[in-house]
Amino acid sequence: MEIIFNGIKLGLVLAFLIGPVFFTIIQTSVERGFWNGVLVSLGVSLSDILYVTICYFGVIQFINEPNFRENLAYAGGGILVLFGLYHLFIKSKRNIQVAVAAAEGRKMYRYFAKGFIINGLSPMVLIFWIGTISVASLDFGYSRGYEFFIFFSIVLITVLATDILKAYLADKLRRLVTKRLMMIMNVIVGICLIIFGARLIFLAGTF
């Protein structure tokens, strides 16, 4: 249950990161309908699964080496703190803009590909997942394969579920999405990421 709770907790933090994917899901659902918004969400989810797989197999073989664990704690914690500072001091002050135009055409695969590409082309996504693996392995103490599998399955399912919820509530969200609301959400997310990252850095020498 602890793994599930931690997965949901981190998944909710990730779900509220405000960026091109957030606005793409909202915009597609408003302009093209709920199910096309769901297809965008599924494309984003597949992209996240690939990134998590790449990060996991790139890190896991070194995870039991003490020096690597300490360096990973500093690197992962630093990444999360920087993400948090970015959302706290920069992202929260930006004007609300929809950066990605809605896809055209009636073929469903285009909406799936749209979500996959928009998420996959962002280098920050890969960096963020490296930071998340640092939290899972060092802060939460997961070291066995099945623990990683359960944890990241819950994280990804939580993110996908919230993305589908965003699509479903798109009409209401469009009226509610104001500059003030985006500022508050980005401040909250930024603080959460800074806490995760600072904890990793503070405990780096104990791993």
MARBA-3410 file (N, C-alpha, C, O; in Angstrom, 1 decimal):
207
0.8,-1.2,0.0,0.0,0.0,0.0,0.9,1.3,0.0,0.5,2.3,-0.6 ~ 2.0,1.2,0.7,2.9,2.3,0.7,3.4,2.7,-0.7,3.5,3.9,-1.1 ~ 3.7,1.7,-1.5,4.2,1.9,-2.9,3.1,2.6,-3.7,3.3,3.5,-4.4 ~ 1.9,2.1,-3.5,0.7,2.6,-4.2,0.5,4.1,-3.8,0.3,4.9,-4.7 ~ 0.5,4.3,-2.5,0.3,5.7,-2.1,1.4,6.7,-2.6,1.1,7.8,-3.1
2.7,6.2,-2.6,3.8,7.1,-3.1,3.6,7.3,-4.6,3.9,8.4,-5.1 ~ 3.2,6.3,-5.3,3.0,6.4,-6.7,1.9,7.4,-7.1,2.1,8.2,-8.0 ~ 0.8,7.3,-6.3,-0.3,8.2,-6.6,0.1,9.7,-6.2,-0.2,10.6,-7.0 ~ 0.9,9.8,-5.1,1.3,11.1,-4.7,2.2,11.8,-5.7,2.0,12.9,-6.1 ~ 3.2,11.0,-6.2,4.1,11.6,-7.2,3.4,11.8,-8.6,3.7,12.7,-9.3
2.5,10.9,-8.9,1.7,11.0,-10.1,0.9,12.2,-10.2,0.8,12.9,-11.2 ~ 0.3,12.6,-9.0,-0.5,13.8,-9.0,0.3,15.1,-9.1,-0.1,16.0,-9.8 ~ 1.6,15.0,-8.6,2.5,16.2,-8.8,2.8,16.3,-10.3,2.7,17.4,-10.8 ~ 3.1,15.2,-10.9,3.5,15.2,-12.3,2.3,15.6,-13.2,2.4,16.4,-14.2 ~ 1.1,15.2,-12.8,-0.1,15.5,-13.5,-0.4,17.0,-13.6,-1.1,17.4,-14.6
0.0,17.7,-12.6,-0.3,19.2,-12.6,0.8,20.1,-13.1,0.8,21.3,-12.9 ~ 1.8,19.4,-13.7,2.8,20.2,-14.4,2.2,20.9,-15.6,1.6,20.3,-16.4 ~ 2.3,22.2,-15.6,1.6,23.0,-16.7,2.6,23.2,-17.8,3.6,23.9,-17.7 ~ 2.2,22.7,-19.0,3.1,22.8,-20.1,2.3,22.6,-21.4,1.1,22.6,-21.4 ~ 3.0,22.4,-22.5,2.3,22.2,-23.8,1.3,21.0,-23.8,0.3,21.1,-24.4
1.7,19.9,-23.1,0.8,18.8,-23.1,-0.5,19.1,-22.4,-1.6,18.7,-22.9 ~ -0.4,19.8,-21.3,-1.7,20.2,-20.6,-2.6,21.0,-21.5,-3.8,20.6,-21.6 ~ -2.1,22.0,-22.2,-2.9,22.8,-23.0,-3.4,22.0,-24.3,-4.5,22.3,-24.8 ~ -2.6,21.1,-24.8,-2.9,20.3,-25.9,-4.1,19.4,-25.6,-5.0,19.3,-26.5 ~ -4.1,18.8,-24.5,-5.2,17.9,-24.1,-6.5,18.7,-24.0,-7.5,18.4,-24.5
-6.4,19.9,-23.3,-7.6,20.7,-23.1,-8.1,21.2,-24.4,-9.3,21.1,-24.7 ~ -7.2,21.8,-25.3,-7.6,22.3,-26.5,-8.2,21.3,-27.5,-9.2,21.5,-28.1 ~ -7.6,20.1,-27.6,-8.1,19.1,-28.5,-9.4,18.6,-28.0,-10.3,18.4,-28.9 ~ -9.6,18.5,-26.7,-10.9,18.0,-26.2,-12.0,19.0,-26.5,-13.1,18.7,-26.9 ~ -11.7,20.3,-26.3,-12.7,21.4,-26.5,-13.0,21.5,-28.0,-14.2,21.6,-28.4
-12.0,21.4,-28.9,-12.3,21.7,-30.3,-12.7,20.4,-31.1,-13.4,20.5,-32.1 ~ -12.2,19.2,-30.6,-12.4,18.0,-31.4,-13.2,16.9,-30.7,-13.5,15.9,-31.2 ~ -13.5,17.2,-29.4,-14.3,16.2,-28.7,-13.5,15.4,-27.6,-12.3,15.4,-27.7 ~ -14.2,14.9,-26.7,-13.6,14.2,-25.6,-12.7,13.0,-26.0,-11.6,12.9,-25.5 ~ -13.2,12.2,-26.9,-12.5,11.0,-27.3,-11.2,11.3,-28.0,-10.2,10.6,-27.8
-11.1,12.4,-28.7,-9.9,12.8,-29.3,-8.9,13.3,-28.3,-7.7,13.1,-28.4 ~ -9.4,13.9,-27.3,-8.6,14.3,-26.1,-8.0,13.1,-25.4,-6.9,13.2,-25.0 ~ -8.8,12.1,-25.3,-8.3,10.8,-24.7,-7.2,10.2,-25.5,-6.2,9.7,-25.0 ~ -7.3,10.3,-26.9,-6.3,9.8,-27.7,-5.0,10.5,-27.6,-3.9,9.9,-27.6 ~ -5.1,11.8,-27.4,-3.9,12.6,-27.1,-3.2,12.2,-25.8,-2.0,12.0,-25.7
-4.1,11.9,-24.8,-3.6,11.5,-23.5,-2.9,10.1,-23.6,-1.9,9.9,-22.9 ~ -3.4,9.2,-24.4,-2.8,7.9,-24.6,-1.5,8.0,-25.3,-0.5,7.3,-24.9 ~ -1.4,8.9,-26.2,-0.1,9.2,-26.9,1.0,9.7,-25.9,2.1,9.2,-25.9 ~ 0.6,10.6,-25.0,1.5,11.1,-24.0,1.9,10.0,-23.1,3.1,9.9,-22.7 ~ 0.9,9.1,-22.7,1.2,8.1,-21.8,2.3,7.1,-22.4,3.2,6.6,-21.7
2.1,6.7,-23.6,3.0,5.8,-24.3,4.4,6.4,-24.3,5.4,5.8,-24.1 ~ 4.5,7.7,-24.6,5.8,8.4,-24.6,6.4,8.4,-23.2,7.6,8.1,-23.1 ~ 5.6,8.6,-22.1,6.2,8.5,-20.8,6.7,7.1,-20.5,7.7,6.9,-19.8 ~ 5.9,6.1,-20.9,6.4,4.7,-20.7,7.7,4.4,-21.3,8.6,3.8,-20.7 ~ 7.9,4.9,-22.5,9.2,4.7,-23.2,10.3,5.4,-22.4,11.4,4.9,-22.3
10.0,6.7,-22.0,11.1,7.4,-21.2,11.4,6.7,-19.9,12.6,6.6,-19.6 ~ 10.4,6.2,-19.2,10.7,5.6,-17.9,11.5,4.3,-18.2,12.4,4.0,-17.4 ~ 11.2,3.5,-19.2,11.9,2.3,-19.6,13.4,2.7,-19.9,14.3,2.0,-19.4 ~ 13.6,3.7,-20.7,15.0,4.1,-21.0,15.7,4.5,-19.8,16.9,4.1,-19.6 ~ 15.1,5.3,-18.9,15.8,5.8,-17.7,16.1,4.6,-16.8,17.1,4.6,-16.2
15.1,3.7,-16.6,15.2,2.6,-15.7,16.4,1.7,-16.1,17.3,1.5,-15.2 ~ 16.5,1.3,-17.3,17.6,0.4,-17.7,18.9,1.1,-17.9,20.0,0.5,-17.9 ~ 18.9,2.5,-17.9,20.1,3.2,-18.0,20.7,3.4,-16.6,21.9,3.7,-16.5 ~ 19.9,3.3,-15.5,20.3,3.6,-14.2,20.4,2.3,-13.3,21.3,2.3,-12.4 ~ 19.5,1.4,-13.5,19.3,0.3,-12.5,20.5,-0.5,-12.3,20.7,-1.0,-11.2
21.4,-0.8,-13.3,22.5,-1.6,-13.1,23.6,-1.0,-12.2,24.5,-1.8,-11.7 ~ 23.5,0.3,-12.0,24.5,0.9,-11.1,23.9,1.3,-9.7,24.6,1.8,-8.9 ~ 22.6,0.9,-9.5,21.9,1.5,-8.4,22.4,1.0,-7.0,22.2,1.7,-6.0 ~ 23.1,-0.1,-7.0,23.6,-0.7,-5.7,25.0,-0.2,-5.4,25.5,-0.6,-4.3 ~ 25.6,0.6,-6.2,27.0,1.1,-5.9,26.9,2.3,-5.1,26.2,3.3,-5.5
27.5,2.4,-3.9,27.3,3.5,-3.0,27.7,4.8,-3.6,26.9,5.8,-3.5 ~ 28.8,4.9,-4.3,29.2,6.2,-4.9,28.2,6.7,-5.9,27.8,7.9,-6.0 ~ 27.7,5.7,-6.7,26.7,6.1,-7.7,25.4,6.6,-7.1,24.8,7.5,-7.5 ~ 25.0,5.9,-6.0,23.8,6.3,-5.3,23.9,7.7,-4.7,22.9,8.5,-4.8 ~ 25.0,8.0,-4.2,25.2,9.4,-3.6,25.2,10.4,-4.7,24.5,11.5,-4.6
25.9,10.1,-5.8,25.9,11.1,-7.0,24.5,11.2,-7.6,24.1,12.3,-8.0 ~ 23.8,10.1,-7.7,22.5,10.1,-8.2,21.6,11.0,-7.3,20.7,11.7,-7.8 ~ 21.7,10.9,-6.0,20.9,11.7,-5.1,21.2,13.2,-5.3,20.2,14.0,-5.4 ~ 22.5,13.6,-5.5,22.8,15.0,-5.8,22.2,15.4,-7.1,21.6,16.5,-7.2 ~ 22.4,14.6,-8.1,22.0,14.9,-9.5,20.4,15.0,-9.6,19.9,15.9,-10.1
19.8,13.9,-9.1,18.3,13.8,-9.1,17.7,14.9,-8.3,16.7,15.6,-8.7 ~ 18.3,15.2,-7.1,17.7,16.2,-6.2,17.9,17.6,-6.9,17.0,18.4,-6.8 ~ 19.1,17.8,-7.5,19.3,19.1,-8.1,18.4,19.3,-9.3,17.9,20.4,-9.5 ~ 18.1,18.2,-10.1,17.1,18.4,-11.2,15.8,18.8,-10.7,15.1,19.7,-11.2 ~ 15.3,18.1,-9.6,14.0,18.4,-9.1,13.9,19.8,-8.5,12.9,20.5,-8.7
15.0,20.2,-7.8,15.0,21.6,-7.3,14.9,22.6,-8.4,14.2,23.6,-8.3 ~ 15.7,22.4,-9.4,15.7,23.3,-10.6,14.3,23.4,-11.2,13.9,24.5,-11.6 ~ 13.7,22.2,-11.4,12.3,22.2,-11.9,11.4,23.0,-11.0,10.6,23.8,-11.5 ~ 11.5,22.8,-9.7,10.7,23.5,-8.8,10.9,25.0,-8.8,9.9,25.7,-8.8 ~ 12.1,25.4,-8.9,12.4,26.9,-9.0,11.9,27.5,-10.3,11.4,28.6,-10.3
12.0,26.7,-11.3,11.5,27.2,-12.6,10.0,27.4,-12.5,9.5,28.4,-13.0 ~ 9.3,26.4,-12.0,7.8,26.6,-11.9,7.4,27.7,-10.8,6.4,28.4,-11.0 ~ 8.2,27.8,-9.8,7.9,28.8,-8.8,8.2,30.2,-9.2,7.4,31.1,-8.9 ~ 9.3,30.5,-9.9,9.7,31.8,-10.2,9.5,32.3,-11.6,9.5,33.5,-11.9 ~ 9.4,31.3,-12.5,9.3,31.7,-14.0,8.0,31.3,-14.5,7.3,32.1,-15.1
7.7,30.0,-14.4,6.4,29.5,-15.0,5.2,30.2,-14.4,4.2,30.4,-15.1 ~ 5.2,30.4,-13.1,4.0,31.0,-12.5,3.8,32.4,-12.9,2.7,33.0,-12.7 ~ 4.8,33.1,-13.5,4.6,34.5,-13.9,4.4,34.7,-15.4,4.2,35.8,-15.8 ~ 4.4,33.6,-16.1,4.1,33.7,-17.6,2.7,33.9,-17.9,1.8,33.4,-17.1 ~ 2.4,34.5,-19.0,1.0,34.6,-19.4,0.5,33.3,-20.0,1.3,32.5,-20.5
-0.8,33.0,-19.8,-1.3,31.8,-20.3,-1.4,31.8,-21.8,-2.0,32.7,-22.4 ~ -0.7,30.8,-22.4,-0.7,30.7,-23.9,-0.9,29.2,-24.2,-0.3,28.4,-23.6 ~ -1.6,29.0,-25.3,-1.7,27.7,-25.9,-0.7,27.6,-26.9,-0.8,28.2,-28.0 ~ 0.4,26.8,-26.7,1.5,26.9,-27.6,1.4,26.0,-28.8,2.1,26.1,-29.7 ~ 0.5,25.0,-28.7,0.4,24.0,-29.8,-1.0,24.1,-30.4,-2.0,24.0,-29.7
-1.1,24.2,-31.7,-2.3,24.3,-32.4,-3.0,22.9,-32.4,-2.3,21.9,-32.4 ~ -4.3,22.9,-32.5,-5.0,21.7,-32.5,-4.8,21.0,-33.8,-4.6,21.6,-34.9 ~ -4.7,19.6,-33.7,-4.5,18.8,-34.9,-5.7,18.9,-35.8,-6.8,19.0,-35.4 ~ -5.4,18.8,-37.1,-6.5,18.8,-38.1,-6.6,17.4,-38.7,-5.7,16.6,-38.6 ~ -7.7,17.2,-39.2,-8.0,15.9,-39.9,-8.8,15.0,-39.0,-8.9,15.2,-37.8
-9.4,14.0,-39.6,-10.4,13.1,-38.9,-9.8,11.8,-38.5,-10.4,11.1,-37.7 ~ -8.6,11.5,-38.9,-8.0,10.2,-38.6,-7.5,10.2,-37.2,-6.8,11.1,-36.7 ~ -8.0,9.2,-36.4,-7.7,9.1,-35.0,-6.2,9.0,-34.7,-5.8,9.6,-33.7 ~ -5.5,8.4,-35.5,-4.1,8.1,-35.2,-3.3,9.5,-35.1,-2.3,9.5,-34.4 ~ -3.8,10.5,-35.7,-3.1,11.8,-35.7,-3.2,12.4,-34.3,-2.2,13.0,-33.9
-4.2,12.2,-33.6,-4.3,12.7,-32.2,-3.4,11.9,-31.3,-2.8,12.5,-30.4 ~ -3.4,10.6,-31.5,-2.5,9.8,-30.7,-1.0,10.2,-30.9,-0.3,10.4,-30.0 ~ -0.7,10.4,-32.2,0.7,10.8,-32.6,1.0,12.1,-32.1,2.1,12.4,-31.7 ~ 0.0,13.0,-32.1,0.2,14.4,-31.6,0.6,14.4,-30.1,1.6,15.1,-29.8 ~ -0.1,13.6,-29.3,0.3,13.5,-27.9,1.7,12.9,-27.7,2.5,13.4,-26.8
2.0,11.9,-28.4,3.3,11.2,-28.3,4.4,12.1,-28.7,5.4,12.1,-28.0 ~ 4.2,12.8,-29.8,5.3,13.7,-30.3,5.6,14.9,-29.4,6.7,15.2,-29.1 ~ 4.5,15.6,-29.0,4.6,16.8,-28.2,5.3,16.4,-26.9,6.2,17.2,-26.4 ~ 5.0,15.3,-26.2,5.6,14.9,-25.0,7.0,14.4,-25.3,7.9,14.7,-24.5 ~ 7.2,13.6,-26.3,8.4,13.0,-26.6,9.5,13.9,-27.0,10.7,13.6,-26.8
9.2,15.0,-27.6,10.2,15.9,-28.2,10.7,16.9,-27.1,11.6,17.7,-27.3 ~ 10.1,16.8,-25.9,10.6,17.7,-24.8,11.7,17.0,-24.1,11.5,16.0,-23.4 ~ 13.0,17.6,-24.1,14.1,17.0,-23.4,13.9,17.0,-21.9,14.5,16.2,-21.1 ~ 13.0,18.0,-21.4,12.8,18.1,-20.0,12.1,16.9,-19.4,12.2,16.6,-18.2 ~ 11.3,16.2,-20.3,10.6,15.0,-19.8,11.5,13.9,-19.4,11.4,13.3,-18.3
12.6,13.7,-20.2,13.6,12.7,-19.9,14.3,13.0,-18.6,14.5,12.2,-17.8 ~ 14.7,14.3,-18.5,15.4,14.7,-17.3,14.5,14.6,-16.1,15.0,14.2,-15.0 ~ 13.3,14.9,-16.2,12.4,14.8,-15.1,12.2,13.3,-14.6,12.2,13.0,-13.4 ~ 12.1,12.4,-15.6,12.0,11.0,-15.2,13.3,10.5,-14.5,13.2,9.6,-13.7 ~ 14.4,11.0,-14.9,15.7,10.6,-14.2,15.6,11.0,-12.7,15.9,10.3,-11.8
15.1,12.3,-12.5,14.9,12.8,-11.1,13.9,11.9,-10.4,14.0,11.7,-9.2 ~ 12.8,11.5,-11.1,11.8,10.6,-10.4,12.3,9.3,-10.0,12.0,8.8,-9.0 ~ 13.2,8.7,-10.9,13.8,7.4,-10.5,14.7,7.6,-9.3,14.8,6.7,-8.5 ~ 15.4,8.7,-9.2,16.2,9.0,-8.0,15.3,9.0,-6.8,15.7,8.4,-5.8 ~ 14.2,9.7,-6.8,13.3,9.7,-5.7,12.8,8.3,-5.3,12.8,7.9,-4.2
12.4,7.5,-6.3,11.9,6.1,-6.1,13.0,5.2,-5.5,12.7,4.5,-4.5 ~ 14.2,5.3,-6.0,15.3,4.4,-5.5,15.9,4.9,-4.2,16.3,4.0,-3.4 ~ 16.1,6.1,-4.0,16.9,6.6,-2.9,16.0,7.2,-1.8,16.2,6.8,-0.6 ~ 15.0,8.0,-2.1,14.1,8.5,-1.1,13.2,7.5,-0.6,13.0,7.3,0.7 ~ 12.5,6.8,-1.5,11.5,5.8,-1.1,12.1,4.4,-0.8,11.5,3.6,-0.2
13.3,4.2,-1.3,14.1,3.0,-0.9,13.7,1.8,-1.8,13.9,0.7,-1.4 ~ 13.2,2.0,-3.0,12.8,0.9,-3.9,14.1,0.4,-4.6,14.7,1.2,-5.3 ~ 14.4,-0.9,-4.5,15.6,-1.4,-5.1,15.3,-2.6,-6.0,16.1,-3.0,-6.8 ~ 14.2,-3.3,-5.7,13.9,-4.5,-6.5,13.0,-4.2,-7.7,12.3,-3.2,-7.7 ~ 13.1,-5.0,-8.7,12.4,-4.8,-10.0,11.0,-4.6,-9.8,10.3,-3.8,-10.4
10.3,-5.5,-9.0,8.9,-5.4,-8.9,8.4,-4.2,-8.2,7.3,-3.7,-8.4 ~ 9.3,-3.6,-7.3,8.9,-2.4,-6.6,8.9,-1.2,-7.6,8.0,-0.4,-7.6 ~ 9.9,-1.2,-8.5,9.9,-0.2,-9.5,8.7,-0.3,-10.4,8.1,0.7,-10.8 ~ 8.4,-1.5,-10.8,7.3,-1.8,-11.7,6.0,-1.3,-11.1,5.2,-0.6,-11.8 ~ 5.7,-1.7,-9.9,4.5,-1.3,-9.2,4.4,0.3,-9.1,3.4,0.9,-9.4
5.5,0.8,-8.6,5.6,2.3,-8.4,5.3,3.1,-9.6,4.4,3.9,-9.7 ~ 6.1,2.8,-10.7,5.9,3.5,-11.9,4.6,3.2,-12.7,4.1,4.0,-13.4 ~ 4.1,2.0,-12.5,2.8,1.7,-13.1,1.7,2.6,-12.4,0.9,3.1,-13.1 ~ 1.8,2.7,-11.1,0.8,3.6,-10.4,1.0,5.0,-10.8,0.0,5.8,-11.0 ~ 2.3,5.5,-10.9,2.5,6.9,-11.3,1.9,7.1,-12.7,1.2,8.1,-12.9
2.2,6.2,-13.7,1.7,6.4,-15.0,0.2,6.3,-15.1,-0.4,7.1,-15.9 ~ -0.4,5.4,-14.4,-1.8,5.2,-14.4,-2.5,6.5,-13.8,-3.5,7.0,-14.3 ~ -1.9,7.0,-12.7,-2.4,8.3,-12.1,-2.4,9.4,-13.1,-3.3,10.2,-13.2 ~ -1.2,9.6,-13.8,-1.1,10.7,-14.8,-2.1,10.5,-15.9,-2.8,11.5,-16.3 ~ -2.2,9.3,-16.4,-3.2,9.0,-17.5,-4.6,9.3,-17.1,-5.4,9.9,-17.8
-5.0,8.9,-15.9,-6.3,9.1,-15.4,-6.6,10.6,-15.2,-7.7,11.0,-15.6 ~ -5.7,11.3,-14.7,-5.9,12.8,-14.6,-5.9,13.5,-15.9,-6.7,14.5,-16.1 ~ -5.2,13.0,-16.9,-5.2,13.6,-18.2,-6.6,13.3,-18.9,-7.1,14.2,-19.5 ~ -7.1,12.1,-18.7,-8.5,11.9,-19.2,-9.5,12.7,-18.5,-10.5,13.2,-19.1 ~ -9.3,12.9,-17.2,-10.2,13.8,-16.5,-10.1,15.2,-17.0,-11.1,15.9,-17.1
-8.9,15.7,-17.3,-8.8,17.0,-17.9,-9.6,17.1,-19.2,-10.2,18.1,-19.5 ~ -9.5,16.1,-20.0,-10.2,16.1,-21.3,-11.7,16.1,-21.0,-12.5,16.9,-21.7 ~ -12.2,15.4,-20.1,-13.6,15.3,-19.8,-14.1,16.7,-19.3,-15.3,17.1,-19.6 ~ -13.3,17.3,-18.5,-13.7,18.6,-17.9,-13.3,19.8,-18.7,-13.2,20.9,-18.2 ~ -12.9,19.6,-20.0,-12.2,20.6,-20.8,-13.1,21.9,-20.9,-12.6,23.0,-20.7
-14.4,21.7,-21.1,-15.2,22.9,-21.3,-15.2,23.8,-20.0,-15.1,25.0,-20.0 ~ -15.3,23.1,-18.8,-15.3,23.8,-17.6,-13.9,24.4,-17.3,-13.8,25.5,-16.8 ~ -12.9,23.6,-17.6,-11.6,24.1,-17.3,-11.2,25.3,-18.2,-10.5,26.2,-17.7 ~ -11.8,25.3,-19.4,-11.5,26.4,-20.3,-11.9,27.7,-19.6,-11.3,28.8,-19.8 ~ -13.1,27.7,-19.0,-13.6,28.9,-18.3,-12.9,29.2,-17.0,-12.9,30.4,-16.6
-12.4,28.2,-16.4,-11.8,28.4,-15.1,-10.3,28.7,-15.2,-9.7,29.3,-14.2 ~ -9.7,28.3,-16.3,-8.2,28.5,-16.4,-7.9,30.0,-16.6,-8.1,30.6,-17.6 ~ -7.5,30.6,-15.5,-7.1,32.0,-15.4,-5.7,32.2,-15.1,-5.0,31.2,-14.7 ~ -5.1,33.3,-15.3,-3.7,33.6,-15.0,-3.5,33.3,-13.5,-2.4,32.7,-13.1 ~ -4.4,33.7,-12.6,-4.2,33.5,-11.2,-4.2,32.1,-10.8,-3.4,31.6,-10.0
-5.1,31.3,-11.4,-5.2,29.8,-11.1,-3.9,29.2,-11.6,-3.4,28.3,-10.8 ~ -3.4,29.5,-12.8,-2.2,28.9,-13.3,-1.0,29.3,-12.4,-0.1,28.4,-12.1 ~ -1.0,30.5,-11.9,0.1,30.9,-11.0,0.1,30.1,-9.7,1.1,29.6,-9.2 ~ -1.1,29.9,-9.1,-1.3,29.2,-7.9,-0.8,27.7,-8.1,-0.1,27.1,-7.3 ~ -1.3,27.1,-9.2,-0.9,25.7,-9.5,0.6,25.6,-9.7,1.2,24.6,-9.1
1.2,26.5,-10.4,2.7,26.4,-10.6,3.4,26.6,-9.3,4.5,26.0,-9.1 ~ 3.0,27.5,-8.5,3.6,27.7,-7.2,3.6,26.4,-6.3,4.6,26.0,-5.7 ~ 2.4,25.8,-6.3,2.2,24.6,-5.5,3.1,23.5,-6.0,3.8,22.8,-5.3 ~ 3.1,23.3,-7.4,3.9,22.2,-8.0,5.4,22.5,-7.7,6.2,21.6,-7.4 ~ 5.8,23.8,-7.9,7.2,24.2,-7.6,7.6,23.8,-6.2,8.7,23.3,-6.0
6.8,24.2,-5.3,7.2,23.9,-3.8,7.3,22.4,-3.6,8.2,21.9,-2.9 ~ 6.4,21.6,-4.2,6.4,20.1,-4.0,7.7,19.6,-4.6,8.4,18.7,-4.0 ~ 8.1,20.0,-5.8,9.3,19.5,-6.4,10.6,19.9,-5.6,11.5,19.1,-5.5 ~ 10.6,21.1,-5.1,11.7,21.6,-4.3,11.9,20.7,-3.1,13.0,20.4,-2.7 ~ 10.8,20.4,-2.4,10.8,19.6,-1.2,11.4,18.2,-1.6,12.2,17.7,-0.8
10.9,17.6,-2.6,11.4,16.3,-3.1,12.9,16.3,-3.3,13.6,15.5,-2.8 ~ 13.3,17.4,-4.1,14.7,17.5,-4.4,15.6,17.8,-3.3,16.7,17.2,-3.1 ~ 15.2,18.7,-2.4,16.0,19.1,-1.2,16.2,17.9,-0.3,17.2,17.8,0.3 ~ 15.1,17.1,-0.1,15.2,15.9,0.7,16.3,15.0,0.2,17.1,14.4,1.0 ~ 16.3,14.8,-1.1,17.3,13.9,-1.7,18.7,14.4,-1.5,19.6,13.7,-1.1
18.9,15.7,-1.7,20.3,16.3,-1.5,20.7,16.2,-0.1,21.8,15.9,0.2 ~ 19.8,16.5,0.8,20.1,16.5,2.3,20.5,15.1,2.7,21.3,15.0,3.6 ~ 19.8,14.1,2.2,20.1,12.7,2.6,21.1,12.0,1.7,21.4,10.8,1.9 ~ 21.8,12.7,0.8,22.7,12.1,-0.2,23.8,11.3,0.5,24.1,10.2,0.0 ~ 24.3,11.8,1.5,25.4,11.1,2.2,25.1,9.8,2.9,25.9,9.0,3.3
23.8,9.6,3.1,23.3,8.4,3.9,23.0,7.2,3.0,22.7,6.1,3.4 ~ 23.0,7.5,1.6,22.6,6.4,0.7,23.7,5.4,0.4,23.6,4.5,-0.3
END
